[in-house]
Amino acid sequence: MEKLPNDPMILFSAVNMLLRDDYRSLDDLCDDMDVNRHDLEQKLAAVGFEYSEENNKFW
């Protein structure tokens, strides 16, 4: 996750912006940025965020 911020709150904001503007799904984002989806979801879950496929965002 070198291309993404380490701070969970900034990560949350950055990922949601990327999902909104550039990617149709979390899988697309992770594949393109070479990010482990499980690790990303775990990092955001640790601070209370969960991915919604229906809305294509974390909340």
C-alpha positions, 0 to 999 in steps of 0.5 A, a space after each residue: 500500500 505504498 501509493 496510499 496514505 498510512 493514516 487511516 482517516 486520510 486513507 479512508 478519504 483517499 480511497 473513497 475519492 478514488 472509488 468515486 472518481 476513477 474506479 468501478 469497484 474496490 477490486 479494480 482499485 486494488 488490482 490497478 494499484 497493486 494493493 492487497 484488498 484484504 489488508 486495505 479492508 482490515 486497516 479501515 475496519 480497525 477504525 470502524 469503516 466497512 466497504 459497501 459494494 452497492 455504494 462502492 465506498 467505505 463507511 
